[in-house]
Structures are given as structure tokens and as C-alpha cells.
Amino acid sequence: MLTVNFTPFPLLSTKRLLLRAIQPEDDQQLFSLRSDKRVMKFLDRPMATSVDEARQLIDRIITDIANNNGITWAITLQDVPQLIGTIGYWKLDKENYRSEIGYMIQPEFQGKGLMQEAMTTVIGYGFSTMKLHSIEANVNPANEASIKLLERNKFVQEAYFKENYYYDGRFLDSVIYSLLAPGI
């Protein structure tokens, strides 16, 4: 069974980004991210309606990290500590050495290659440090930007589920992408 330890919290950096622990002080930025219709358009879950909901999410993230059940990083610019997005392994399947990756970034930072930088770094951490065998991504099939990002990172489509997800009064499709550890 996969064994992970996220203490001390692993800071990751790229040319332009610092991936750091999400802190309670990030509540306003996380609320802004999760209450933006453009960001939440393809996530198929309710938008945050209060800063308190963002605080509750931060508490869950911190608890998951403390219990080694998942890890989420705040995406920040190297020279500006403000949260502009998140990325992480939030559904850790230790028995099968697999995790689901999730990510989001503020619209004004989209299309600049920043999520590509974060993705490359987090994938590397997942395979080299966490020792994952595979990484999964569950995507709304209409989310073309996310699908392009995954394909750019060599994820392949594993499945297309028709109307397998009920949200907001209707059944929605899901696409599952996966990436195997290098050398497999």
C-alpha cells in the first residue's frame, strides 16, 4: 500500500510560480476563485456563496494533508504570495497507488502557461516523491481547455461515461483521463 507523508509540507517552485500550503488567510482569494462563474463553469458543483464556505474547504484541505489523505497547493506567483489558483491530489487511492488530480486558476491568469508549469511540477512530485503508479483526471467533456492541458501532459482518455453524474437537475457526462508513471 502506498505510504505518503506531507509533513513538512512540500513547497514546489517553477520559473514563475511558488506552490505553497493553503493557509486560513487565503480564504478571500479561495472564495473569489470558487465563486467565479468562469472558473466553476465546468466543475459541476455549487459555487461558493460565502467566505465561510471557503474557510470550511481550507479546513478540509488542511485536515487531508495532516492525515496524509490528499494534498492541495496554493498556486502563487514567485514574487506575489496571493493565491491565484489551486492544484493537488485530492482523491488519494493508496491501495492502488493512484490519485485524482484537480486544478483551477483565476481567469486573468489563464492562457499564460502557468497551469502547465504547475501541472508539470505536481505530476513530477506525484511520481517521484509520492510514488504514484497513475494519476487520474475527471473532466467535463465540454471543458476543452482542461482536456488540452491533460493531453499536452500525455494523459490519455480512459473512459467516457454517459450521464453518470447528476448535478443541478440533470445528468451529465464525464471523461476520465489517466497518466501512468514513466517507464510503465
C-alpha positions as CSV (number, residue, x, y, z in Angstrom):
1,M,0.0,0.0,0.0
2,L,1.1,3.5,-0.8
3,T,2.6,5.4,2.1
4,V,2.9,9.2,1.9
5,N,3.9,11.9,4.3
6,F,3.2,15.5,3.7
7,T,4.9,16.8,6.8
8,P,6.8,19.1,6.4
9,F,4.6,20.5,3.6
10,P,6.5,20.3,0.3
11,L,7.0,23.7,-1.3
12,L,7.4,23.4,-5.0
13,S,8.5,26.1,-7.4
14,T,8.8,26.7,-11.1
15,K,10.3,29.6,-13.1
16,R,7.3,31.8,-12.4
17,L,5.3,30.0,-9.6
18,L,5.6,29.0,-6.0
19,L,3.3,26.2,-4.9
20,R,2.8,26.5,-1.2
21,A,0.4,25.3,1.6
22,I,-3.1,26.8,1.6
23,Q,-3.5,28.9,4.7
24,P,-6.6,30.2,6.6
25,E,-5.5,33.7,5.3
26,D,-6.3,32.6,1.8
27,D,-10.0,32.5,2.5
28,Q,-10.9,35.6,0.5
29,Q,-8.9,34.5,-2.6
30,L,-10.2,31.0,-2.4
31,F,-13.7,32.4,-2.2
32,S,-13.1,34.6,-5.2
33,L,-11.9,31.6,-7.1
34,R,-14.7,29.3,-6.2
35,S,-17.4,31.9,-6.6
36,D,-16.4,32.9,-10.1
37,K,-18.7,31.6,-12.8
38,R,-15.9,31.4,-15.3
39,V,-13.8,29.2,-13.1
40,M,-16.7,27.0,-11.9
41,K,-18.4,26.6,-15.3
42,F,-17.2,23.0,-15.8
43,L,-16.7,21.8,-12.3
44,D,-20.3,20.7,-11.9
45,R,-20.6,21.6,-8.2
46,P,-22.1,24.6,-6.5
47,M,-20.2,27.9,-6.4
48,A,-19.2,29.2,-3.0
49,T,-21.7,31.6,-1.7
50,S,-19.7,32.8,1.4
51,V,-16.2,33.3,2.7
52,D,-17.2,30.8,5.4
53,E,-17.6,28.1,2.8
54,A,-14.0,28.8,1.6
55,R,-12.8,28.6,5.2
56,Q,-14.5,25.2,5.6
57,L,-12.8,24.0,2.4
58,I,-9.4,25.2,3.7
59,D,-10.1,23.3,6.9
60,R,-10.8,20.1,4.9
61,I,-7.6,20.6,2.8
62,I,-5.5,21.1,6.0
63,T,-7.1,18.0,7.6
64,D,-6.4,15.9,4.5
65,I,-2.8,17.0,4.5
66,A,-2.4,16.3,8.2
67,N,-3.9,12.8,7.8
68,N,-1.9,12.2,4.6
69,N,-5.1,11.6,2.6
70,G,-4.5,14.3,0.0
71,I,-2.5,17.4,-0.8
72,T,-3.5,20.7,-2.4
73,W,-1.2,23.5,-3.1
74,A,-1.9,27.2,-3.4
75,I,-0.6,28.5,-6.7
76,T,1.1,31.8,-6.3
77,L,3.4,33.9,-8.4
78,Q,7.0,33.8,-7.3
79,D,7.0,37.5,-6.3
80,V,3.4,37.8,-5.1
81,P,2.2,35.5,-2.3
82,Q,-1.5,35.8,-3.1
83,L,-3.4,32.7,-4.1
84,I,-4.3,32.7,-7.8
85,G,-5.3,29.1,-8.1
86,T,-5.0,25.6,-6.6
87,I,-3.7,22.2,-7.7
88,G,-3.5,19.0,-5.9
89,Y,-4.1,15.3,-5.4
90,W,-7.5,15.3,-3.7
91,K,-8.7,11.7,-4.1
92,L,-5.8,9.5,-3.0
93,D,-6.4,5.8,-3.6
94,K,-3.5,4.4,-1.6
95,E,-4.4,0.7,-2.2
96,N,-4.0,1.2,-6.0
97,Y,-1.1,3.8,-5.9
98,R,-3.4,6.2,-7.8
99,S,-4.7,9.7,-7.2
100,E,-7.1,12.1,-8.9
101,I,-5.6,15.5,-9.8
102,G,-7.6,18.7,-9.6
103,Y,-6.8,22.2,-10.5
104,M,-8.2,25.7,-11.1
105,I,-6.8,29.2,-11.7
106,Q,-8.3,32.7,-11.8
107,P,-9.4,33.7,-15.4
108,E,-6.9,36.6,-15.6
109,F,-4.1,34.0,-15.3
110,Q,-5.4,31.5,-17.8
111,G,-3.8,31.1,-21.2
112,K,-0.4,32.1,-19.9
113,G,1.2,28.7,-19.4
114,L,1.0,29.0,-15.6
115,M,-1.1,25.9,-15.1
116,Q,1.2,24.0,-17.4
117,E,4.1,24.9,-15.1
118,A,2.2,23.9,-12.1
119,M,0.9,20.7,-13.7
120,T,4.4,19.5,-14.8
121,T,5.8,20.1,-11.3
122,V,2.9,18.4,-9.5
123,I,3.0,15.4,-11.8
124,G,6.7,15.1,-11.2
125,Y,6.1,15.2,-7.4
126,G,3.4,12.6,-7.7
127,F,5.5,10.1,-9.5
128,S,8.9,10.7,-8.0
129,T,8.1,11.6,-4.4
130,M,4.7,10.1,-3.7
131,K,5.5,7.0,-5.9
132,L,2.1,7.1,-7.6
133,H,1.6,4.5,-10.3
134,S,-1.1,6.5,-12.1
135,I,-2.8,9.9,-12.0
136,E,-6.4,10.3,-13.0
137,A,-8.4,13.4,-14.1
138,N,-12.2,13.5,-14.2
139,V,-13.3,16.2,-16.7
140,N,-16.5,17.6,-18.0
141,P,-16.2,16.8,-21.8
142,A,-17.1,20.4,-22.7
143,N,-14.0,21.7,-20.8
144,E,-11.8,21.9,-23.9
145,A,-9.0,23.9,-22.1
146,S,-8.6,21.3,-19.4
147,I,-8.6,18.4,-21.9
148,K,-5.9,20.2,-23.9
149,L,-3.8,20.7,-20.8
150,L,-4.2,17.0,-19.9
151,E,-3.3,15.8,-23.4
152,R,-0.3,18.2,-23.5
153,N,0.9,16.3,-20.4
154,K,0.4,12.9,-22.1
155,F,-2.8,12.0,-20.3
156,V,-4.9,9.6,-22.3
157,Q,-8.6,9.1,-22.3
158,E,-9.6,6.0,-20.4
159,A,-13.3,6.3,-20.4
160,Y,-16.3,8.4,-21.5
161,F,-19.3,7.9,-19.2
162,K,-22.7,8.9,-20.5
163,E,-24.9,10.7,-18.0
164,N,-23.1,9.2,-15.0
165,Y,-23.2,12.3,-12.9
166,Y,-26.4,14.1,-11.6
167,Y,-26.0,17.8,-10.9
168,D,-28.3,20.8,-10.9
169,G,-31.3,18.8,-12.1
170,R,-29.7,17.0,-15.0
171,F,-27.5,14.1,-15.8
172,L,-24.0,15.0,-17.2
173,D,-21.3,13.1,-19.0
174,S,-17.8,12.6,-17.6
175,V,-14.5,11.8,-19.3
176,I,-11.7,10.1,-17.4
177,Y,-8.1,10.7,-18.4
178,S,-5.1,9.0,-16.9
179,L,-1.3,9.1,-16.9
180,L,0.9,6.2,-16.0
181,A,4.2,6.6,-14.2
182,P,7.1,7.0,-16.6
183,G,8.6,3.7,-17.7
184,I,5.4,1.8,-17.4
